[in-house]
Amino acid sequence: MTHTLEISDDLKKRLDSHREEGQSCEELVEELVSMYETEGAFLQEGYSE
């Protein structure tokens, strides 16, 4: 089953700025969710506990 999410134009621009060449927004979101599920939180570059 496919679901559609509506996002603001601002969020779309932010996602676009993080996508790799040829990567769709859907693929980026899948990658982010996978990272979150694996690590429990998003890591910030240069951040360590």
N, C-alpha and C positions, 0 to 999 in steps of 0.2 A: 504494500500500500504506500502510495506517495502522498506526502503532505506538503503544503505550500506555506512558507513563512513570509510575512511581509516585514521588510526592514526599511529603515529610514534612508534617505539619500546620503546622509552623513556617514552612516554605518557602512553603506555600500562603498563609498569612497575610501573609507578606512580599510575595509577588506581588500579592495583593489590595490591599495598601496603595499599590502603584505603578500600578495599572490606572486608566485613564480611565473615566469614566462610560460604560457600555454596551460596554466592551471586555472580551473574554473573556481568560482566562489564556492560551489558545492564541495569540491575537492578540498579546498582550504578549511571549510567548516568541519568536514569529516576528519581531517588531520588534527585540528584543534580539539575536537571532542575525544578523539583517540588518545591524544597526549594527556588530556585531563583525566580520562578514565584510568590510564596507566599510572600516572604519577600523583593523582589526587589534587593537583593544583597546577596552574600555569607557572612556568618558571620565567623569570625575567633575565635577559642576558646580562651577565656581569653580577648577578645577585647570588649570594650563597648564605646559608645560615651558619 
